[in-house]
C-alpha cells in the first residue's frame, strides 16, 4: 500500500480530505478516459481497471471486482476482506 496525492481544483469538492479506498495503477487509465469524456473500450480491448471519478467528486466509490495484478514473478489478488499474495513464484 502507498498513499497518493491528487489535485484537480475544478472537480474535487472537499480539498485536504483523506480517502482510504484501494485503487490500483490499472484504475488510472479508465479514470483519465472518463475525465476526457472518451473511451477506448471495444470487445477486443477491454480495460481491467475502474474509473474512480466518483471518488474525486466526493461521492462514494466501491470496487466492483477484486483487485489483482501480476508483475514478473509476483502476483496478488485483494478483496475488501482478504489478500492472497505470491512473491518470487514461491507458491
Secondary structure, 3 states (H helix, E strand, C coil): CCCCCCCCCCCCCCCCCCCCCCCCCHHHHHHHHHHCCCCCCCCCCCCCCCCCHHHHCCCCCCCCCCEEEEECCEEEEECCCCEEEECCCCC
